[in-house]
Amino acid sequence: MKQNIFDWISEQLKSKQNIYKGPIEAERQKYNIKCLEIIAEVIKTYPDWTFRQIITNFGLLDGNLREESNATLGHLRTRKKQYEETISR
């Protein structure tokens, strides 16, 4: 049975040990994985969107490149909630 790409990505991310041993990097990696999980959900929900549309619509091209991953995760969650509320109307 062919494995779903989203499941494969999730397994790969969870199976990797933290490359960095510091607490900041480990925490950042945790938030990065959560961001990718949200993006995977968005890809499933909006299969007609291009990747560029996803990152633009979710504000990933805007903002500071030095923004920490936990802040990016917060933005993704907020934007996802906004889209879910729009669709449910």
Residue pairs with C-beta under 8 A, 6 or more apart in sequence:
6 40
6 43
6 44
9 36
9 40
10 37
10 40
13 33
13 36
14 33
18 25
18 26
18 29
19 25
19 29
20 26
20 29
27 70
28 68
28 69
28 70
31 68
31 69
31 70
31 72
31 73
32 69
34 73
35 69
35 72
35 73
35 76
38 73
38 76
38 77
38 80
39 54
39 58
39 76
41 80
42 49
42 54
42 58
42 80
42 83
43 49
43 54
45 83
46 53
46 54
49 57
54 60
55 61
57 79
57 83
58 75
58 76
58 79
58 80
59 75
59 79
60 72
60 76
63 72
63 75
